[in-house]
Amino acid sequence: MNVEILAVAVLTALATSLVGVFLVLRRLSMLTDAISHTILLGIVLAFMVVADLTSPFLLVAATLMGVVTVFLIEALIQTRRVKEDAAIGVVFTFLFSIAVIIVTTQFRNVHLDIDMVLLGNLEFVIFDRVMLFDRDLGPASLWVMAVVLAINVGLLSVFYKEIKLSTFDPALASVLGFSAVLMHYGLMTIVSLTAVAAFNAVGAILVIALMIGPPITALLFTKTLFHTIVLTLAIATFNSVVGYALAWGLDVTISGTIATMTMASFFSAMLLSPKRGLLFEAFRTKKQREHIALAGLLVHVENHAESEDAAIELNANTLHEHMNWSRAFCEKIVQRATAQHYIRLEGNIIKLTETGHAFYRTVVSDSRGTIR
């Protein structure tokens, strides 16, 4: 197990998931996919000027192209003739196709292709190292992602209030003097920078997974922005560490395993979250159905207690037919009502107890209040 590779994975996860929280909250998750394609055009255009694959201008141009992508998408949306998903599809395919045409016609003999930009490989980040006065300072990707993470933390800390307000209530932000548009494009700039920096190290698929997976997982448990950010970072770290450990133990690709771990943690949370998990939701739905059925039983008993057909309607053996329930479900509700002392059996005839009468009055009072 290589600590440097693990460190790059963790730093990348922290940097991408931190900005991913705001993308998810702004419902802009698919912008990550669009940016992952359109940055190639920025790199191609910058290379046409500097003719150097190691130039930092390629990173700058790719970041700016990400911002241009966002601008064009929003310009289409503002026309109100194209929906958001269609605008994203049109813009990124258009810009990406231009980049592919330029590469295939102008740089056939240059190692400048989509694989170089989008398909990173964590296993090989340790070979591209930073040397200073013949001293090895570690992998270049480690330093790049550390700087990007520091930039993200710094900017989001300084403008936390403004970004939070513009995310949840852009109109109020404008009234209070905060430029929601400026905050939006500032956020998109650091999203582009983070994506471009991370793509070269870990690949597009993992970047998208890390930028979206931990935030949507955290949102299943949290209600406040601060708690969402903290839990997102914790989940991103957990996915990276466990994913790398599994990849090392199984001798499989690291990026793919971490992305799979991200998906697995999300589905686990979606099933087991105490408040929003599918299993707990199913359990609550079942309990609510039983509670409504119990209330319906008491109303039925009260309505027929003094009627001429009480012996038929309130007979425990045929009650399920009158309630239009299955026999098993009816027996379960009757047993529950009996256990809670709402009803009693006189022979086979169901009668309300004093506790049952009190609960019936509560049900009737609540239903009248709801109707009003």
C-alpha positions as CSV (number, residue, x, y, z in Angstrom):
1,M,0.0,0.0,0.0
2,N,1.5,3.3,-1.1
3,V,0.8,6.3,1.2
4,E,1.4,8.8,-1.5
5,I,-1.2,7.4,-3.8
6,L,-3.7,7.3,-0.9
7,A,-2.9,10.9,0.0
8,V,-3.6,12.0,-3.6
9,A,-6.9,10.1,-3.6
10,V,-8.0,11.6,-0.2
11,L,-7.0,15.2,-1.2
12,T,-8.8,14.8,-4.5
13,A,-11.9,13.5,-2.8
14,L,-11.9,16.4,-0.3
15,A,-11.3,19.1,-2.9
16,T,-14.0,17.8,-5.3
17,S,-16.7,16.9,-2.8
18,L,-16.3,20.3,-1.1
19,V,-17.4,22.2,-4.2
20,G,-19.7,19.4,-5.1
21,V,-22.0,20.2,-2.1
22,F,-22.9,23.5,-3.7
23,L,-23.4,21.9,-7.2
24,V,-25.8,19.4,-5.7
25,L,-27.7,22.1,-3.7
26,R,-28.0,24.3,-6.8
27,R,-29.2,21.3,-8.9
28,L,-26.2,21.6,-11.2
29,S,-24.8,18.1,-10.8
30,M,-24.6,17.4,-14.5
31,L,-22.4,20.4,-15.1
32,T,-19.6,18.3,-13.9
33,D,-20.1,15.9,-16.8
34,A,-20.3,18.8,-19.3
35,I,-17.1,20.5,-18.0
36,S,-15.3,17.2,-18.1
37,H,-15.7,17.2,-21.9
38,T,-15.4,20.9,-22.8
39,I,-12.1,21.5,-21.0
40,L,-10.4,19.7,-23.8
41,L,-11.2,22.6,-26.1
42,G,-9.5,25.0,-23.6
43,I,-6.4,22.8,-23.5
44,V,-6.3,22.5,-27.3
45,L,-6.6,26.3,-27.9
46,A,-4.0,27.0,-25.3
47,F,-1.6,24.4,-26.8
48,M,-2.1,26.1,-30.2
49,V,-0.6,29.3,-28.6
50,V,2.1,28.0,-26.3
51,A,2.9,24.6,-28.0
52,D,3.9,23.2,-24.6
53,L,2.0,20.3,-22.9
54,T,3.6,21.2,-19.5
55,S,2.6,24.9,-19.6
56,P,0.4,26.2,-16.7
57,F,-1.6,28.1,-19.4
58,L,-3.3,24.8,-20.3
59,L,-4.7,24.6,-16.8
60,V,-5.8,28.2,-17.0
61,A,-7.4,27.8,-20.4
62,A,-9.2,24.7,-19.3
63,T,-10.6,26.4,-16.3
64,L,-11.8,29.4,-18.3
65,M,-13.4,27.0,-20.8
66,G,-15.4,25.5,-17.9
67,V,-16.7,29.0,-17.1
68,V,-17.6,29.6,-20.7
69,T,-19.5,26.3,-20.7
70,V,-21.6,27.4,-17.8
71,F,-22.2,30.8,-19.4
72,L,-23.4,29.3,-22.7
73,I,-25.6,26.7,-20.9
74,E,-27.3,29.4,-18.8
75,A,-27.6,31.7,-21.9
76,L,-29.6,29.0,-23.6
77,I,-31.7,28.4,-20.5
78,Q,-32.5,32.1,-20.2
79,T,-34.1,32.0,-23.7
80,R,-36.8,29.8,-22.1
81,R,-36.9,27.8,-25.3
82,V,-34.5,25.1,-24.1
83,K,-34.6,23.2,-20.8
84,E,-31.6,22.7,-18.6
85,D,-30.8,19.1,-19.5
86,A,-31.1,19.8,-23.2
87,A,-28.9,23.0,-22.9
88,I,-26.2,21.0,-21.1
89,G,-26.2,18.3,-23.8
90,V,-26.1,20.8,-26.7
91,V,-23.3,22.9,-25.3
92,F,-20.9,20.2,-24.2
93,T,-21.3,18.1,-27.3
94,F,-20.7,21.2,-29.5
95,L,-17.6,22.4,-27.7
96,F,-16.2,18.9,-27.3
97,S,-16.7,18.1,-31.0
98,I,-14.8,21.3,-31.9
99,A,-11.9,20.1,-29.8
100,V,-11.9,16.6,-31.3
101,I,-11.9,18.1,-34.9
102,I,-8.9,20.4,-34.0
103,V,-7.0,17.5,-32.4
104,T,-7.6,15.1,-35.3
105,T,-6.8,17.6,-38.0
106,Q,-4.0,19.7,-36.5
107,F,-2.2,17.6,-33.8
108,R,-2.2,14.0,-35.1
109,N,1.4,13.6,-34.1
110,V,1.1,15.2,-30.7
111,H,0.1,13.4,-27.5
112,L,-2.8,15.7,-27.0
113,D,-6.0,13.6,-26.7
114,I,-9.0,13.0,-24.6
115,D,-7.3,10.2,-22.7
116,M,-4.5,12.5,-21.5
117,V,-7.0,14.9,-20.1
118,L,-9.8,12.8,-18.8
119,L,-8.4,9.3,-18.0
120,G,-6.1,9.7,-15.1
121,N,-4.4,6.8,-13.4
122,L,-3.8,6.9,-9.7
123,E,-1.4,4.1,-9.8
124,F,1.1,6.2,-11.8
125,V,0.9,9.6,-10.0
126,I,4.0,8.7,-7.9
127,F,6.2,8.8,-11.0
128,D,5.5,12.4,-11.8
129,R,7.4,14.1,-9.0
130,V,8.3,17.6,-7.9
131,M,12.1,18.1,-7.5
132,L,13.6,21.2,-5.8
133,F,17.4,21.5,-5.5
134,D,17.7,17.7,-6.1
135,R,15.3,17.1,-3.3
136,D,12.2,14.9,-3.9
137,L,9.1,16.7,-2.6
138,G,6.7,14.1,-3.6
139,P,4.2,13.5,-6.5
140,A,3.2,16.6,-8.5
141,S,-0.5,15.6,-8.2
142,L,-0.2,15.6,-4.4
143,W,0.9,19.3,-4.4
144,V,-1.6,20.3,-7.1
145,M,-4.5,18.9,-5.2
146,A,-3.3,20.3,-1.9
147,V,-3.1,23.7,-3.4
148,V,-6.6,23.4,-5.0
149,L,-8.0,22.1,-1.7
150,A,-6.5,25.1,0.1
151,I,-7.9,27.5,-2.5
152,N,-11.4,25.9,-2.2
153,V,-11.4,26.0,1.6
154,G,-10.1,29.6,1.7
155,L,-12.6,30.9,-0.8
156,L,-15.6,29.1,0.6
157,S,-14.6,30.2,4.1
158,V,-14.3,33.8,3.2
159,F,-17.5,33.9,1.1
160,Y,-19.4,31.3,3.0
161,K,-22.3,33.6,3.9
162,E,-22.6,35.0,0.4
163,I,-22.5,31.6,-1.3
164,K,-24.9,30.1,1.2
165,L,-27.4,32.9,0.7
166,S,-27.1,33.0,-3.1
167,T,-27.6,29.2,-3.2
168,F,-30.8,29.0,-1.2
169,D,-32.3,32.5,-1.9
170,P,-30.7,34.4,-4.8
171,A,-33.5,37.0,-4.7
172,L,-32.8,37.8,-1.1
173,A,-29.0,37.9,-1.8
174,S,-29.6,40.5,-4.4
175,V,-31.8,42.6,-2.1
176,L,-29.1,42.5,0.6
177,G,-26.4,43.7,-1.9
178,F,-24.8,40.3,-2.7
179,S,-24.4,39.6,-6.4
180,A,-25.9,36.2,-6.9
181,V,-24.5,36.1,-10.5
182,L,-21.0,37.0,-9.3
183,M,-21.2,34.3,-6.6
184,H,-22.4,31.8,-9.1
185,Y,-19.7,32.3,-11.6
186,G,-17.1,32.5,-8.9
187,L,-18.3,29.1,-7.7
188,M,-18.2,27.7,-11.2
189,T,-14.7,29.0,-11.7
190,I,-13.4,27.0,-8.7
191,V,-15.5,24.0,-9.8
192,S,-13.8,24.1,-13.2
193,L,-10.3,24.6,-11.6
194,T,-10.9,21.6,-9.2
195,A,-12.2,19.4,-12.0
196,V,-9.4,20.2,-14.4
197,A,-6.7,19.6,-11.7
198,A,-8.3,16.4,-10.6
199,F,-9.0,14.9,-14.0
200,N,-5.3,14.5,-14.8
201,A,-4.7,12.6,-11.5
202,V,-7.8,10.4,-11.1
203,G,-9.8,10.5,-14.3
204,A,-13.2,11.9,-15.2
205,I,-15.3,9.1,-13.9
206,L,-13.9,9.3,-10.4
207,V,-14.0,13.1,-10.3
208,I,-17.7,13.1,-11.2
209,A,-18.3,10.3,-8.6
210,L,-16.4,12.2,-5.9
211,M,-18.0,15.5,-6.7
212,I,-21.6,14.2,-6.6
213,G,-21.6,11.0,-4.6
214,P,-20.5,12.2,-1.1
215,P,-22.8,15.3,-1.1
216,I,-25.9,13.4,-2.1
217,T,-25.1,10.7,0.5
218,A,-24.6,13.3,3.2
219,L,-27.9,15.0,2.4
220,L,-29.7,11.8,3.3
221,F,-28.7,12.5,6.9
222,T,-28.3,16.2,7.4
223,K,-30.5,19.4,7.3
224,T,-28.0,22.2,7.7
225,L,-25.4,23.3,5.3
226,F,-22.5,23.1,7.8
227,H,-23.4,19.6,8.8
228,T,-23.7,18.6,5.2
229,I,-20.2,19.9,4.4
230,V,-18.6,18.2,7.4
231,L,-20.4,14.8,6.7
232,T,-19.6,15.1,3.0
233,L,-15.9,15.5,3.7
234,A,-16.0,12.5,6.1
235,I,-17.8,10.3,3.6
236,A,-15.4,11.3,0.8
237,T,-12.4,10.4,3.0
238,F,-14.0,7.1,4.0
239,N,-14.8,6.2,0.4
240,S,-11.2,7.0,-0.7
241,V,-9.5,5.1,2.1
242,V,-11.7,2.0,2.0
243,G,-11.8,2.0,-1.8
244,Y,-8.0,2.2,-2.0
245,A,-7.6,-0.6,0.6
246,L,-10.0,-2.8,-1.4
247,A,-8.2,-2.1,-4.7
248,W,-4.8,-2.9,-3.1
249,G,-6.1,-6.1,-1.6
250,L,-7.9,-7.3,-4.7
251,D,-5.3,-6.0,-7.1
252,V,-7.7,-4.0,-9.2
253,T,-7.9,-0.4,-10.5
254,I,-7.9,2.2,-7.8
255,S,-10.1,4.8,-9.5
256,G,-12.7,2.2,-10.4
257,T,-12.8,0.8,-6.9
258,I,-13.2,4.2,-5.2
259,A,-15.9,5.1,-7.6
260,T,-17.7,1.8,-6.8
261,M,-17.2,2.4,-3.1
262,T,-18.8,5.8,-3.6
263,M,-21.8,4.3,-5.2
264,A,-22.0,1.5,-2.6
265,S,-22.0,4.0,0.3
266,F,-24.7,6.1,-1.4
267,F,-27.0,3.1,-1.9
268,S,-26.3,1.9,1.6
269,A,-27.3,5.3,3.0
270,M,-30.4,5.4,0.7
271,L,-31.5,2.2,2.3
272,L,-30.5,2.7,5.9
273,S,-30.8,6.4,6.6
274,P,-33.0,6.8,9.7
275,K,-35.0,9.8,8.2
276,R,-34.9,9.3,4.5
277,G,-33.8,5.7,3.9
278,L,-36.0,3.4,1.9
279,L,-36.2,0.7,4.6
280,F,-37.2,3.1,7.3
281,E,-39.6,4.8,4.9
282,A,-41.2,1.4,4.2
283,F,-41.4,0.7,7.9
284,R,-43.0,4.1,8.6
285,T,-45.4,3.6,5.8
286,K,-46.4,0.2,7.2
287,K,-46.9,1.7,10.7
288,Q,-49.0,4.6,9.3
289,R,-51.1,2.1,7.3
290,E,-51.7,0.1,10.5
291,H,-52.5,3.2,12.5
292,I,-55.0,4.4,9.9
293,A,-56.5,0.9,9.8
294,L,-56.8,0.9,13.6
295,A,-58.6,4.2,13.5
296,G,-60.9,2.9,10.8
297,L,-61.7,-0.1,12.9
298,L,-62.7,2.0,15.9
299,V,-64.8,4.2,13.7
300,H,-66.5,1.2,12.2
301,V,-67.2,-0.3,15.6
302,E,-68.6,3.0,17.0
303,N,-70.8,3.5,13.9
304,H,-72.4,0.1,14.2
305,A,-72.4,-0.5,17.9
306,E,-76.1,0.5,18.3
307,S,-77.2,-0.5,14.9
308,E,-79.5,-3.4,14.1
309,D,-76.8,-5.2,12.1
310,A,-74.2,-4.9,14.8
311,A,-74.0,-8.7,15.2
312,I,-73.1,-9.0,11.6
313,E,-70.9,-5.9,11.1
314,L,-68.9,-6.4,14.3
315,N,-68.5,-10.2,14.2
316,A,-64.8,-10.9,14.6
317,N,-65.1,-13.9,12.2
318,T,-66.5,-11.9,9.3
319,L,-65.2,-8.4,10.1
320,H,-62.5,-8.6,7.3
321,E,-65.3,-8.8,4.7
322,H,-67.0,-5.6,5.9
323,M,-63.7,-3.8,6.2
324,N,-62.5,-5.1,2.8
325,W,-59.3,-6.4,4.4
326,S,-57.5,-9.7,4.1
327,R,-58.2,-12.0,7.0
328,A,-54.6,-12.0,8.1
329,F,-54.4,-8.2,8.1
330,C,-57.8,-7.9,9.9
331,E,-56.7,-10.3,12.6
332,K,-53.5,-8.3,13.1
333,I,-55.4,-5.0,13.6
334,V,-57.9,-6.6,15.9
335,Q,-55.0,-8.1,18.0
336,R,-53.3,-4.7,18.1
337,A,-56.5,-2.9,19.1
338,T,-57.1,-5.6,21.8
339,A,-53.5,-5.3,23.1
340,Q,-53.9,-1.5,23.4
341,H,-57.2,-2.0,25.3
342,Y,-59.2,-0.2,22.6
343,I,-61.6,-3.0,22.1
344,R,-62.9,-6.1,23.8
345,L,-64.7,-9.2,22.6
346,E,-68.0,-10.3,24.0
347,G,-68.3,-13.7,22.4
348,N,-67.4,-12.9,18.8
349,I,-68.8,-9.3,18.9
350,I,-66.3,-6.4,19.1
351,K,-67.0,-3.7,21.6
352,L,-65.2,-0.4,22.3
353,T,-63.6,0.1,25.7
354,E,-63.4,3.4,27.5
355,T,-59.9,3.8,26.1
356,G,-61.3,3.0,22.7
357,H,-64.0,5.6,23.0
358,A,-61.3,8.2,24.0
359,F,-59.2,7.3,21.0
360,Y,-62.2,7.4,18.7
361,R,-63.0,10.9,19.9
362,T,-59.4,12.0,19.2
363,V,-59.6,10.5,15.7
364,V,-62.9,12.3,15.0
365,S,-61.6,15.6,16.4
366,D,-58.3,15.3,14.3
367,S,-60.3,14.5,11.1
368,R,-62.6,17.5,11.6
369,G,-59.6,19.8,12.2
370,T,-58.0,18.5,9.0
371,I,-61.1,19.1,6.9
372,R,-61.5,22.6,8.2
